């Protein structure tokens, strides 16, 4: 499977590493030079692309038209949403998965905005904590 990731911070670089280990074809797009320098120490250089993710030419260079999955993993919700919309609506990427950083904006990450799956990290963590608390109550009784 070919996965294109926008955002090379902790989440994006970790995801890229895991997907490579699982044998997937991965490309990672980042625009911040400091992050790119770090990525070159952690990941194979050939998967790293530098440029503005809102520039359709840059997305074409990364091979977005062939991507099975596009993941927005940056820490900027507005950028994640804009790039997700572009990937889905202009390039017809089959599956778009977006990271939601601020839970107040989660309502924007919808299929109409180009997002098939929105991962709201605050909500996921809160639910996991709630489940662990419930399990702990069951075992103490």
C-alpha positions in Angstrom: 0.0 0.0 0.0 1.2 3.5 -0.8 0.8 6.0 2.1 1.6 9.7 1.7 2.0 11.6 5.0 1.9 15.3 5.4 3.7 16.4 8.6 7.1 15.1 9.7 6.9 15.9 13.4 6.7 13.2 16.1 3.5 11.7 14.9 4.3 11.8 11.2 7.8 10.5 11.5 6.8 7.7 13.9 3.9 6.7 11.6 6.3 6.6 8.6 8.8 4.4 10.5 6.0 1.9 11.5 4.6 1.8 8.0 8.0 1.2 6.5 8.7 -1.6 9.0 5.4 -3.2 7.9 6.5 -3.1 4.2 4.4 -0.3 2.9 5.6 2.3 0.4 5.7 5.6 2.2 6.5 9.2 1.3 6.5 12.1 3.8 6.0 15.7 2.9 7.2 18.5 5.2 7.9 22.2 4.7 9.8 23.1 7.9 13.6 23.0 7.4 14.4 22.1 11.0 12.0 19.2 10.9 13.4 18.1 7.5 17.0 18.0 8.9 15.8 15.8 11.8 13.9 13.5 9.4 17.0 12.9 7.3 18.7 11.5 10.4 15.7 9.2 11.1 14.2 8.1 7.8 15.5 7.1 4.4 16.2 10.3 2.4 14.3 9.0 -0.7 11.0 9.1 1.1 11.3 12.7 2.3 9.8 15.5 0.2 10.2 19.2 1.0 7.6 21.8 0.0 4.4 23.6 0.6 1.6 20.9 1.0 -1.0 23.4 -0.4 0.9 23.6 -3.7 -0.7 21.1 -6.1 2.6 20.8 -8.1 4.4 19.6 -4.9 1.7 17.1 -4.2 2.0 15.8 -7.8 5.8 15.4 -7.2 5.1 13.3 -4.1 2.9 11.0 -6.2 -0.4 11.8 -4.6 -2.4 10.5 -7.6 -1.1 7.0 -6.8 -1.6 7.2 -3.0 -3.9 4.7 -1.5 -4.0 6.7 1.8 -3.2 10.3 2.6 -2.5 11.2 6.2 -2.4 14.7 7.6 -0.3 14.5 10.7 0.9 18.1 11.3 0.3 20.0 14.5 -1.6 22.7 12.6 -5.4 21.8 12.3 -6.1 24.4 9.6 -3.2 23.1 7.5 -4.4 19.5 8.1 -7.9 20.3 7.0 -6.9 22.3 3.9 -4.5 19.7 2.7 -7.0 16.9 3.4 -9.6 18.8 1.3 -7.1 19.2 -1.5 -6.1 15.5 -1.5 -9.7 14.3 -1.6 -11.4 16.8 -3.8 -8.6 17.6 -6.4 -6.6 14.4 -6.4 -9.4 11.9 -5.5 -7.3 10.0 -2.9 -9.4 7.0 -1.8 -8.7 7.3 1.9 -7.9 10.5 3.8 -7.1 10.3 7.5 -6.5 13.5 9.5 -5.0 14.3 12.9 -7.1 16.7 15.0 -5.0 18.5 17.5 -7.6 20.9 19.1 -10.8 19.1 20.0 -12.8 22.3 19.5 -12.2 21.9 15.8 -13.1 18.3 15.5 -16.5 19.1 14.1 -14.8 20.5 10.9 -13.1 17.2 10.0 -15.9 15.6 8.0 -16.3 13.8 4.7 -17.6 17.0 3.2 -14.3 18.6 4.1 -12.4 15.7 2.5 -11.7 13.7 5.7 -12.7 10.1 5.8 -11.3 9.4 9.3 -10.6 12.1 11.9 -8.3 11.2 14.8 -9.0 13.5 17.6 -6.1 12.7 20.0 -7.7 14.4 23.0 -10.9 12.4 22.6 -9.1 9.2 22.0 -6.9 9.6 25.1 -9.9 10.7 27.2 -11.9 7.6 26.1 -9.0 5.3 26.8 -8.5 6.8 30.3 -12.2 6.4 30.9 -12.1 2.7 29.9 -9.1 2.0 32.1 -10.9 3.7 35.0 -14.0 1.5 34.4 -11.9 -1.7 34.1 -10.1 -0.8 37.4 -13.5 -0.4 39.2 -14.6 -3.8 37.9 -11.5 -5.6 39.3 -11.6 -3.9 42.7 -15.1 -4.9 43.4 
